[in-house]
Amino acid sequence: MAKSHSPSIKDDELYDALRDDGMSKEKAARISNAKAAGDKPSEKGGKAPPYEEWTKDQLYEKAQEIGIDGRSGMNKAELITALRDH
């Protein structure tokens, strides 16, 4: 697969797999680079349920908090994508 990301990514295969699973660019980069360096990603966080388990109203409120434009016309799937890409 052709690289479509920063040359600072240390583990291209893991990065691409994480992105294919819907992970944000930043998070995928952090995890793939930590693994390539032999570090274990932090166990911190992870207490919130995945966006798929949120209601559309909850997703809308989160999008409003972080200032995602066009959120009022988005459906649930589009809100999830916008939140993950932000």
Backbone torsions as a table, in degrees:
resi	resn	phi	psi	omega
1	MET	NA	138.8	179.6
2	ALA	-72.1	141.1	178.9
3	LYS	-72.0	129.2	177.4
4	SER	-126.2	28.9	-177.9
5	HIS	-137.2	-179.0	-176.7
6	SER	-63.3	146.3	176.5
7	PRO	-68.7	-8.0	179.4
8	SER	-78.1	-6.2	178.2
9	ILE	-73.0	124.6	-175.1
10	LYS	-89.8	-27.6	-179.3
11	ASP	-126.0	89.6	-174.3
12	ASP	-60.0	-43.0	-177.0
13	GLU	-63.8	-46.0	179.8
14	LEU	-65.0	-43.3	178.5
15	TYR	-56.4	-49.9	-179.1
16	ASP	-62.1	-39.1	179.3
17	ALA	-65.5	-42.3	179.1
18	LEU	-65.4	-40.7	177.8
19	ARG	-64.8	-40.4	178.1
20	ASP	-62.0	-29.5	178.4
21	ASP	-80.9	0.0	175.9
22	GLY	98.0	7.6	-179.6
23	MET	-75.3	148.8	178.9
24	SER	-65.2	157.8	179.6
25	LYS	-58.3	-45.2	-177.2
26	GLU	-63.1	-47.0	-178.3
27	LYS	-67.1	-41.9	178.3
28	ALA	-61.3	-40.5	179.0
29	ALA	-65.0	-45.2	-179.5
30	ARG	-60.5	-45.1	-177.5
31	ILE	-68.5	-46.8	-177.7
32	SER	-65.6	-37.6	178.9
33	ASN	-71.4	-36.5	177.7
34	ALA	-64.7	-42.5	180.0
35	LYS	-66.2	-41.1	179.5
36	ALA	-63.6	-31.0	179.7
37	ALA	-84.9	-2.8	180.0
38	GLY	86.1	6.9	179.0
39	ASP	-86.1	152.6	173.7
40	LYS	-95.3	127.5	177.1
41	PRO	-56.2	148.6	-177.4
42	SER	-60.2	144.5	176.0
43	GLU	-87.2	-3.7	-178.5
44	LYS	-62.1	150.6	176.0
45	GLY	78.2	-157.2	177.5
46	GLY	75.0	15.3	-177.6
47	LYS	-87.8	-22.0	179.1
48	ALA	-80.9	145.2	177.5
49	PRO	-69.2	158.3	178.1
50	PRO	-61.1	152.9	-177.6
51	TYR	-53.4	-31.9	-179.1
52	GLU	-60.4	-23.2	-179.7
53	GLU	-90.7	-7.2	178.4
54	TRP	-79.9	154.6	172.8
55	THR	-79.0	163.7	177.8
56	LYS	-61.2	-38.9	178.9
57	ASP	-62.5	-40.7	177.9
58	GLN	-64.5	-42.3	178.6
59	LEU	-63.4	-41.7	179.1
60	TYR	-61.6	-44.7	179.5
61	GLU	-61.7	-41.5	178.2
62	LYS	-64.5	-43.2	178.3
63	ALA	-62.4	-37.0	177.9
64	GLN	-66.6	-42.7	179.3
65	GLU	-57.7	-41.3	-175.4
66	ILE	-97.2	2.0	171.6
67	GLY	78.6	40.9	177.5
68	ILE	-79.8	120.9	179.2
69	ASP	-72.9	146.5	176.0
70	GLY	79.0	9.5	-175.1
71	ARG	-63.5	-29.2	-176.1
72	SER	-66.4	-25.5	179.6
73	GLY	-96.3	5.3	-176.3
74	MET	-91.6	146.1	171.7
75	ASN	-88.0	-179.7	-175.7
76	LYS	-58.8	-46.3	-178.8
77	ALA	-62.8	-39.8	179.1
78	GLU	-67.9	-36.9	176.5
79	LEU	-64.3	-42.7	178.2
80	ILE	-59.8	-47.2	179.7
81	THR	-61.2	-45.5	-179.3
82	ALA	-62.5	-41.0	179.0
83	LEU	-66.2	-40.2	179.9
84	ARG	-70.4	-32.9	-179.3
85	ASP	-80.9	-14.4	-177.0
86	HIS	-76.6	NA	NA
